[in-house]
Amino acid sequence: MRTSIAPKEGVFTVRQYRLARKLKKITLTTAAKELGVSQPTLSAWEGERKNPSVDSLIRMSELYEVSVDFLLGLPESRYHRADLLQPVPVEALPAFHDSPVFSPDHGWAMVNAEERVLRFADGSLLSLADAVRVYAIPPAFAITAVPTGSPLQKAELSEHDSIWVEPISTDTALRGELRGWYRVEDHYVENEVGQRFYFDFYGAKWLAFAAGPGNV
């Protein structure tokens, strides 16, 4: 008898079966055939109306070349960073609605699937159809140099009253404006002029150090 996958009690996750398939550019029909299930069954998995068996989950992981943790929507620290290092296909961008994505040419943006645009911090818009080379996680070349020493772990942020913040951005002027000392609050850090970085985007939009450059 096959066992189905269910989340632990008290843990809310969003399954990413459809996203993984789209990132791999595989049609629903082709994926169902490769997985040995009917198209309605795969559609039910992707719509979270049914749960796949353990065997099916493993086959999906192998077919889409992502980790099982990624498919189950577990926290980023639980799955392999390589799962999201490839550019997001244009046709898959709507799956990132209300989520941040990174463009090496334009910086960070929020995806608006309803209007089919990327909305950047300066208010500018870019059609999803024109959004080439967009990443869920910024590639290594987009991450600026940081102070000597190791950045803090996300779990360590709340142990400090203040920390040194290094933004992750290709915009040199923006990095210079935002880097510096920030006061640590419950779920974000804030500097003296009210600029904030939220814990949810730690490691993607910013890194933190216990001391500033030259003191780390």
CYANA upper distance limits for C-alpha pairs under 8 A (distance plus 0.5 A):
  2 ARG  CA     53 SER  CA      6.37
  2 ARG  CA     54 VAL  CA      7.44
  2 ARG  CA     55 ASP  CA      8.09
  3 THR  CA     53 SER  CA      5.95
  3 THR  CA     54 VAL  CA      6.46
  4 SER  CA     51 ASN  CA      6.45
  4 SER  CA     52 PRO  CA      6.32
  4 SER  CA     53 SER  CA      4.85
  4 SER  CA     54 VAL  CA      6.43
  5 ILE  CA     51 ASN  CA      6.76
  5 ILE  CA     52 PRO  CA      7.24
  5 ILE  CA     53 SER  CA      6.93
  5 ILE  CA     54 VAL  CA      6.96
  6 ALA  CA     51 ASN  CA      8.02
  7 PRO  CA     11 VAL  CA      6.87
  7 PRO  CA     12 PHE  CA      7.84
  7 PRO  CA     13 THR  CA      7.87
 13 THR  CA     72 LEU  CA      7.57
 13 THR  CA     73 GLY  CA      5.89
 13 THR  CA     74 LEU  CA      6.79
 14 VAL  CA     72 LEU  CA      7.44
 14 VAL  CA     73 GLY  CA      5.63
 14 VAL  CA     74 LEU  CA      8.47
 15 ARG  CA     46 GLU  CA      8.03
 15 ARG  CA     48 GLU  CA      7.73
 15 ARG  CA     71 LEU  CA      6.45
 15 ARG  CA     72 LEU  CA      5.36
 15 ARG  CA     73 GLY  CA      5.46
 16 GLN  CA     20 ALA  CA      6.55
 16 GLN  CA     46 GLU  CA      8.01
 16 GLN  CA     70 PHE  CA      7.44
 16 GLN  CA     71 LEU  CA      5.33
 16 GLN  CA     72 LEU  CA      6.75
 16 GLN  CA     73 GLY  CA      6.28
 17 TYR  CA     21 ARG  CA      6.82
 17 TYR  CA     45 TRP  CA      7.84
 17 TYR  CA     46 GLU  CA      5.96
 17 TYR  CA     60 MET  CA      8.49
 17 TYR  CA     71 LEU  CA      6.02
 17 TYR  CA     72 LEU  CA      8.27
 18 ARG  CA     22 LYS  CA      6.71
 18 ARG  CA     46 GLU  CA      5.79
 19 LEU  CA     23 LEU  CA      6.54
 19 LEU  CA     92 ALA  CA      7.42
 19 LEU  CA     95 ALA  CA      6.93
 20 ALA  CA     24 LYS  CA      6.83
 20 ALA  CA     64 TYR  CA      6.62
 20 ALA  CA     66 VAL  CA      7.76
 20 ALA  CA     71 LEU  CA      7.48
 21 ARG  CA     25 LYS  CA      6.77
 21 ARG  CA     26 ILE  CA      6.12
 21 ARG  CA     27 THR  CA      7.93
 21 ARG  CA     28 LEU  CA      8.36
 21 ARG  CA     31 ALA  CA      8.09
 21 ARG  CA     64 TYR  CA      6.54
 22 LYS  CA     26 ILE  CA      6.57
 22 LYS  CA     27 THR  CA      8.02
 22 LYS  CA     89 PRO  CA      8.07
 22 LYS  CA     91 GLU  CA      7.97
 22 LYS  CA     92 ALA  CA      6.00
 23 LEU  CA     88 VAL  CA      6.71
 23 LEU  CA     89 PRO  CA      6.64
 23 LEU  CA     92 ALA  CA      6.79
 24 LYS  CA     64 TYR  CA      6.37
 24 LYS  CA     65 GLU  CA      8.47
 25 LYS  CA     89 PRO  CA      8.07
 26 ILE  CA     30 THR  CA      6.93
 26 ILE  CA     31 ALA  CA      6.67
 27 THR  CA     31 ALA  CA      6.56
 28 LEU  CA     32 ALA  CA      6.57
 28 LEU  CA     39 GLN  CA      7.26
 28 LEU  CA     42 LEU  CA      7.99
 28 LEU  CA     43 SER  CA      8.11
 29 THR  CA     33 LYS  CA      6.85
 29 THR  CA     39 GLN  CA      6.47
 30 THR  CA     34 GLU  CA      6.71
 31 ALA  CA     35 LEU  CA      6.52
 32 ALA  CA     36 GLY  CA      6.52
 32 ALA  CA     37 VAL  CA      5.71
 32 ALA  CA     38 SER  CA      6.28
 32 ALA  CA     39 GLN  CA      5.84
 32 ALA  CA     42 LEU  CA      6.56
 33 LYS  CA     37 VAL  CA      6.79
 33 LYS  CA     38 SER  CA      7.70
 33 LYS  CA     39 GLN  CA      8.34
 34 GLU  CA     63 LEU  CA      8.29
 35 LEU  CA     56 SER  CA      7.56
 35 LEU  CA     59 ARG  CA      6.95
 35 LEU  CA     60 MET  CA      7.41
 35 LEU  CA     63 LEU  CA      8.42
 37 VAL  CA     41 THR  CA      6.90
 37 VAL  CA     42 LEU  CA      7.31
 38 SER  CA     42 LEU  CA      7.00
 39 GLN  CA     43 SER  CA      6.57
 40 PRO  CA     44 ALA  CA      6.58
 41 THR  CA     45 TRP  CA      6.89
 41 THR  CA     50 LYS  CA      8.43
 42 LEU  CA     46 GLU  CA      6.75
 43 SER  CA     47 GLY  CA      6.58
 44 ALA  CA     48 GLU  CA      6.51
 44 ALA  CA     49 ARG  CA      5.55
 44 ALA  CA     50 LYS  CA      6.01
 45 TRP  CA     49 ARG  CA      6.56
 45 TRP  CA     50 LYS  CA      5.60
 45 TRP  CA     51 ASN  CA      6.20
 45 TRP  CA     52 PRO  CA      6.90
 52 PRO  CA     56 SER  CA      6.23
 52 PRO  CA     57 LEU  CA      6.53
 53 SER  CA     57 LEU  CA      6.62
 54 VAL  CA     58 ILE  CA      6.76
 55 ASP  CA     59 ARG  CA      6.81
 56 SER  CA     60 MET  CA      6.64
 57 LEU  CA     61 SER  CA      6.72
 57 LEU  CA     68 VAL  CA      7.47
 58 ILE  CA     62 GLU  CA      6.81
 58 ILE  CA     68 VAL  CA      7.32
 59 ARG  CA     63 LEU  CA      6.55
 60 MET  CA     64 TYR  CA      6.39
 60 MET  CA     65 GLU  CA      8.47
 61 SER  CA     65 GLU  CA      6.08
 61 SER  CA     66 VAL  CA      5.73
 61 SER  CA     67 SER  CA      6.17
 61 SER  CA     68 VAL  CA      6.15
 61 SER  CA     71 LEU  CA      7.76
 62 GLU  CA     66 VAL  CA      7.42
 65 GLU  CA     83 ASP  CA      8.12
 66 VAL  CA     70 PHE  CA      7.05
 66 VAL  CA     71 LEU  CA      7.79
 66 VAL  CA     80 HIS  CA      8.40
 66 VAL  CA     83 ASP  CA      5.82
 67 SER  CA     71 LEU  CA      7.08
 67 SER  CA     79 TYR  CA      6.71
 67 SER  CA     80 HIS  CA      7.18
 67 SER  CA     83 ASP  CA      7.58
 68 VAL  CA     72 LEU  CA      6.75
 68 VAL  CA     79 TYR  CA      8.28
 69 ASP  CA     73 GLY  CA      6.81
 69 ASP  CA     74 LEU  CA      5.94
 69 ASP  CA     78 ARG  CA      6.85
 69 ASP  CA     79 TYR  CA      5.82
 70 PHE  CA     74 LEU  CA      6.58
 70 PHE  CA     76 GLU  CA      8.22
 70 PHE  CA     78 ARG  CA      8.34
 70 PHE  CA     79 TYR  CA      6.05
 70 PHE  CA     80 HIS  CA      8.26
 70 PHE  CA     83 ASP  CA      7.99
 74 LEU  CA     78 ARG  CA      6.82
 74 LEU  CA     79 TYR  CA      7.84
 75 PRO  CA     79 TYR  CA      7.78
 76 GLU  CA     80 HIS  CA      8.22
 76 GLU  CA     81 ARG  CA      8.11
 79 TYR  CA     83 ASP  CA      8.10
 81 ARG  CA     85 LEU  CA      7.16
 82 ALA  CA     86 GLN  CA      8.20
 84 LEU  CA    135 TYR  CA      7.88
 84 LEU  CA    136 ALA  CA      6.54
 84 LEU  CA    137 ILE  CA      6.70
 85 LEU  CA    135 TYR  CA      7.45
 85 LEU  CA    136 ALA  CA      7.85
 85 LEU  CA    137 ILE  CA      6.69
 85 LEU  CA    138 PRO  CA      7.98
 85 LEU  CA    139 PRO  CA      6.92
 86 GLN  CA    135 TYR  CA      7.25
 87 PRO  CA    132 VAL  CA      8.47
 87 PRO  CA    133 ARG  CA      5.86
 87 PRO  CA    134 VAL  CA      5.79
 87 PRO  CA    135 TYR  CA      5.29
 87 PRO  CA    136 ALA  CA      8.02
 88 VAL  CA     92 ALA  CA      6.96
 88 VAL  CA     93 LEU  CA      7.09
 88 VAL  CA    133 ARG  CA      7.64
 88 VAL  CA    134 VAL  CA      6.16
 88 VAL  CA    135 TYR  CA      6.03
 88 VAL  CA    136 ALA  CA      7.43
 89 PRO  CA     93 LEU  CA      7.17
 89 PRO  CA    132 VAL  CA      8.26
 89 PRO  CA    134 VAL  CA      8.44
 90 VAL  CA    128 LEU  CA      6.98
 90 VAL  CA    129 ALA  CA      6.80
 90 VAL  CA    130 ASP  CA      8.46
 90 VAL  CA    131 ALA  CA      7.01
 90 VAL  CA    132 VAL  CA      7.28
 92 ALA  CA     96 PHE  CA      8.13
 93 LEU  CA     97 HIS  CA      7.93
 93 LEU  CA    111 VAL  CA      7.81
 93 LEU  CA    113 ALA  CA      8.05
 93 LEU  CA    128 LEU  CA      7.59
 94 PRO  CA    111 VAL  CA      7.67
 94 PRO  CA    112 ASN  CA      7.84
 94 PRO  CA    113 ALA  CA      5.15
 94 PRO  CA    116 ARG  CA      7.76
 95 ALA  CA    113 ALA  CA      8.09
 96 PHE  CA    100 PRO  CA      8.12
 96 PHE  CA    101 VAL  CA      8.49
 96 PHE  CA    111 VAL  CA      6.62
 96 PHE  CA    113 ALA  CA      8.14
 97 HIS  CA    110 MET  CA      8.11
 97 HIS  CA    111 VAL  CA      5.44
 97 HIS  CA    112 ASN  CA      5.79
 97 HIS  CA    113 ALA  CA      5.67
 98 ASP  CA    110 MET  CA      6.39
 98 ASP  CA    111 VAL  CA      5.81
 98 ASP  CA    112 ASN  CA      6.48
 98 ASP  CA    113 ALA  CA      8.34
 99 SER  CA    110 MET  CA      6.03
 99 SER  CA    111 VAL  CA      6.29
100 PRO  CA    108 TRP  CA      7.09
100 PRO  CA    109 ALA  CA      6.02
100 PRO  CA    110 MET  CA      5.02
100 PRO  CA    111 VAL  CA      6.94
100 PRO  CA    136 ALA  CA      7.70
101 VAL  CA    108 TRP  CA      6.33
101 VAL  CA    109 ALA  CA      6.04
101 VAL  CA    110 MET  CA      6.78
101 VAL  CA    111 VAL  CA      7.63
101 VAL  CA    134 VAL  CA      7.05
101 VAL  CA    135 TYR  CA      6.12
101 VAL  CA    136 ALA  CA      5.36
101 VAL  CA    137 ILE  CA      7.56
102 PHE  CA    106 HIS  CA      8.36
102 PHE  CA    107 GLY  CA      6.09
102 PHE  CA    108 TRP  CA      5.07
102 PHE  CA    109 ALA  CA      6.83
102 PHE  CA    134 VAL  CA      6.09
102 PHE  CA    135 TYR  CA      5.53
102 PHE  CA    136 ALA  CA      6.73
102 PHE  CA    137 ILE  CA      7.20
102 PHE  CA    138 PRO  CA      6.28
103 SER  CA    107 GLY  CA      5.40
103 SER  CA    108 TRP  CA      6.67
103 SER  CA    109 ALA  CA      8.09
103 SER  CA    133 ARG  CA      6.94
103 SER  CA    134 VAL  CA      5.30
103 SER  CA    135 TYR  CA      6.97
103 SER  CA    138 PRO  CA      8.33
104 PRO  CA    133 ARG  CA      7.86
104 PRO  CA    134 VAL  CA      7.88
104 PRO  CA    138 PRO  CA      8.30
104 PRO  CA    142 ALA  CA      7.06
104 PRO  CA    170 THR  CA      7.45
106 HIS  CA    120 PHE  CA      8.31
107 GLY  CA    120 PHE  CA      8.09
107 GLY  CA    169 SER  CA      6.93
107 GLY  CA    170 THR  CA      7.10
107 GLY  CA    171 ASP  CA      7.83
108 TRP  CA    120 PHE  CA      6.79
108 TRP  CA    121 ALA  CA      7.68
108 TRP  CA    169 SER  CA      8.42
109 ALA  CA    118 LEU  CA      6.26
109 ALA  CA    119 ARG  CA      5.74
109 ALA  CA    120 PHE  CA      4.85
109 ALA  CA    121 ALA  CA      7.09
110 MET  CA    118 LEU  CA      6.12
110 MET  CA    119 ARG  CA      5.75
110 MET  CA    120 PHE  CA      7.07
111 VAL  CA    116 ARG  CA      8.17
111 VAL  CA    117 VAL  CA      6.84
111 VAL  CA    118 LEU  CA      5.29
111 VAL  CA    119 ARG  CA      7.02
112 ASN  CA    116 ARG  CA      6.13
112 ASN  CA    117 VAL  CA      5.91
112 ASN  CA    118 LEU  CA      6.54
112 ASN  CA    119 ARG  CA      7.69
113 ALA  CA    117 VAL  CA      7.14
116 ARG  CA    127 SER  CA      6.62
116 ARG  CA    128 LEU  CA      5.95
116 ARG  CA    129 ALA  CA      8.49
117 VAL  CA    125 LEU  CA      6.68
117 VAL  CA    126 LEU  CA      5.83
117 VAL  CA    127 SER  CA      4.85
117 VAL  CA    128 LEU  CA      5.45
118 LEU  CA    125 LEU  CA      6.03
118 LEU  CA    126 LEU  CA      5.55
118 LEU  CA    127 SER  CA      6.81
118 LEU  CA    128 LEU  CA      6.87
118 LEU  CA    131 ALA  CA      8.34
119 ARG  CA    123 GLY  CA      6.80
119 ARG  CA    124 SER  CA      6.53
119 ARG  CA    125 LEU  CA      5.29
119 ARG  CA    126 LEU  CA      7.26
120 PHE  CA    124 SER  CA      5.93
120 PHE  CA    125 LEU  CA      6.80
126 LEU  CA    130 ASP  CA      7.27
126 LEU  CA    131 ALA  CA      7.28
127 SER  CA    131 ALA  CA      6.93
135 TYR  CA    139 PRO  CA      8.00
137 ILE  CA    204 ALA  CA      6.98
138 PRO  CA    142 ALA  CA      6.57
138 PRO  CA    143 ILE  CA      7.60
138 PRO  CA    204 ALA  CA      7.53
139 PRO  CA    143 ILE  CA      7.63
142 ALA  CA    168 ILE  CA      8.08
142 ALA  CA    169 SER  CA      7.12
142 ALA  CA    170 THR  CA      6.32
143 ILE  CA    168 ILE  CA      6.01
143 ILE  CA    169 SER  CA      6.94
143 ILE  CA    170 THR  CA      7.71
144 THR  CA    168 ILE  CA      6.55
144 THR  CA    169 SER  CA      7.18
144 THR  CA    170 THR  CA      7.53
146 VAL  CA    166 GLU  CA      6.99
147 PRO  CA    209 PHE  CA      8.40
147 PRO  CA    212 GLY  CA      7.63
147 PRO  CA    213 PRO  CA      5.44
147 PRO  CA    214 GLY  CA      7.74
147 PRO  CA    216 VAL  CA      7.34
148 THR  CA    213 PRO  CA      7.50
148 THR  CA    214 GLY  CA      7.91
148 THR  CA    216 VAL  CA      6.60
149 GLY  CA    216 VAL  CA      6.23
150 SER  CA    209 PHE  CA      7.89
151 PRO  CA    207 LEU  CA      6.82
151 PRO  CA    208 ALA  CA      6.04
151 PRO  CA    209 PHE  CA      5.53
151 PRO  CA    210 ALA  CA      8.32
152 LEU  CA    156 GLU  CA      6.60
152 LEU  CA    157 LEU  CA      7.29
152 LEU  CA    207 LEU  CA      7.93
152 LEU  CA    208 ALA  CA      6.18
152 LEU  CA    209 PHE  CA      6.05
152 LEU  CA    210 ALA  CA      7.56
153 GLN  CA    157 LEU  CA      7.40
154 LYS  CA    199 PHE  CA      7.84
154 LYS  CA    202 TYR  CA      7.22
156 GLU  CA    160 HIS  CA      7.97
157 LEU  CA    163 ILE  CA      8.38
157 LEU  CA    184 VAL  CA      7.83
157 LEU  CA    208 ALA  CA      8.34
158 SER  CA    184 VAL  CA      7.19
158 SER  CA    185 GLU  CA      8.07
158 SER  CA    186 ASP  CA      7.80
160 HIS  CA    184 VAL  CA      7.24
160 HIS  CA    210 ALA  CA      8.25
161 ASP  CA    183 ARG  CA      6.55
161 ASP  CA    184 VAL  CA      5.85
162 SER  CA    181 TRP  CA      7.14
162 SER  CA    182 TYR  CA      5.97
162 SER  CA    183 ARG  CA      4.93
162 SER  CA    184 VAL  CA      5.87
162 SER  CA    210 ALA  CA      8.33
163 ILE  CA    181 TRP  CA      6.11
163 ILE  CA    182 TYR  CA      6.01
163 ILE  CA    183 ARG  CA      7.20
163 ILE  CA    184 VAL  CA      7.64
163 ILE  CA    208 ALA  CA      6.73
163 ILE  CA    209 PHE  CA      6.32
163 ILE  CA    210 ALA  CA      5.74
163 ILE  CA    211 ALA  CA      6.98
164 TRP  CA    179 ARG  CA      7.87
164 TRP  CA    180 GLY  CA      5.82
164 TRP  CA    181 TRP  CA      5.00
164 TRP  CA    182 TYR  CA      6.74
164 TRP  CA    208 ALA  CA      5.97
164 TRP  CA    209 PHE  CA      5.53
164 TRP  CA    210 ALA  CA      6.67
164 TRP  CA    211 ALA  CA      6.19
164 TRP  CA    212 GLY  CA      5.93
165 VAL  CA    178 LEU  CA      8.37
165 VAL  CA    179 ARG  CA      5.82
165 VAL  CA    180 GLY  CA      5.91
165 VAL  CA    181 TRP  CA      6.71
165 VAL  CA    182 TYR  CA      7.22
165 VAL  CA    206 TRP  CA      7.27
165 VAL  CA    207 LEU  CA      6.37
165 VAL  CA    208 ALA  CA      5.07
165 VAL  CA    209 PHE  CA      7.02
166 GLU  CA    175 ARG  CA      7.74
166 GLU  CA    178 LEU  CA      8.17
166 GLU  CA    179 ARG  CA      5.53
166 GLU  CA    180 GLY  CA      7.59
166 GLU  CA    206 TRP  CA      6.22
166 GLU  CA    207 LEU  CA      5.79
166 GLU  CA    208 ALA  CA      6.62
167 PRO  CA    175 ARG  CA      6.14
167 PRO  CA    178 LEU  CA      7.24
167 PRO  CA    179 ARG  CA      6.62
167 PRO  CA    205 LYS  CA      6.54
167 PRO  CA    206 TRP  CA      4.76
167 PRO  CA    207 LEU  CA      6.87
168 ILE  CA    175 ARG  CA      7.86
168 ILE  CA    204 ALA  CA      7.53
168 ILE  CA    205 LYS  CA      5.52
168 ILE  CA    206 TRP  CA      5.55
168 ILE  CA    207 LEU  CA      7.80
169 SER  CA    174 LEU  CA      8.04
169 SER  CA    175 ARG  CA      7.02
169 SER  CA    205 LYS  CA      7.82
171 ASP  CA    175 ARG  CA      6.78
172 THR  CA    176 GLY  CA      6.73
173 ALA  CA    177 GLU  CA      6.73
174 LEU  CA    178 LEU  CA      6.65
175 ARG  CA    179 ARG  CA      6.27
178 LEU  CA    195 GLN  CA      8.12
180 GLY  CA    191 ASN  CA      8.33
180 GLY  CA    212 GLY  CA      7.93
181 TRP  CA    191 ASN  CA      6.89
181 TRP  CA    212 GLY  CA      8.21
182 TYR  CA    189 VAL  CA      6.17
182 TYR  CA    190 GLU  CA      5.53
182 TYR  CA    191 ASN  CA      4.83
182 TYR  CA    192 GLU  CA      7.86
183 ARG  CA    189 VAL  CA      5.90
183 ARG  CA    190 GLU  CA      5.70
183 ARG  CA    191 ASN  CA      6.46
184 VAL  CA    188 TYR  CA      6.96
184 VAL  CA    189 VAL  CA      5.01
184 VAL  CA    190 GLU  CA      7.17
185 GLU  CA    189 VAL  CA      6.05
185 GLU  CA    190 GLU  CA      7.95
187 HIS  CA    198 TYR  CA      6.61
187 HIS  CA    199 PHE  CA      6.02
187 HIS  CA    200 ASP  CA      8.38
188 TYR  CA    196 ARG  CA      7.00
188 TYR  CA    197 PHE  CA      6.05
188 TYR  CA    198 TYR  CA      4.63
188 TYR  CA    199 PHE  CA      5.81
189 VAL  CA    196 ARG  CA      5.98
189 VAL  CA    197 PHE  CA      5.90
189 VAL  CA    198 TYR  CA      6.96
189 VAL  CA    199 PHE  CA      8.24
190 GLU  CA    194 GLY  CA      6.22
190 GLU  CA    195 GLN  CA      5.94
190 GLU  CA    196 ARG  CA      4.93
190 GLU  CA    197 PHE  CA      7.21
191 ASN  CA    195 GLN  CA      6.03
191 ASN  CA    196 ARG  CA      7.25
197 PHE  CA    201 PHE  CA      8.00
197 PHE  CA    202 TYR  CA      8.44
197 PHE  CA    206 TRP  CA      7.87
198 TYR  CA    202 TYR  CA      7.41
201 PHE  CA    205 LYS  CA      6.09
201 PHE  CA    206 TRP  CA      7.62
202 TYR  CA    206 TRP  CA      5.94
202 TYR  CA    207 LEU  CA      6.74
203 GLY  CA    207 LEU  CA      6.12
209 PHE  CA    216 VAL  CA      7.83
210 ALA  CA    216 VAL  CA      7.50
211 ALA  CA    215 ASN  CA      6.11
211 ALA  CA    216 VAL  CA      5.73
212 GLY  CA    216 VAL  CA      6.69
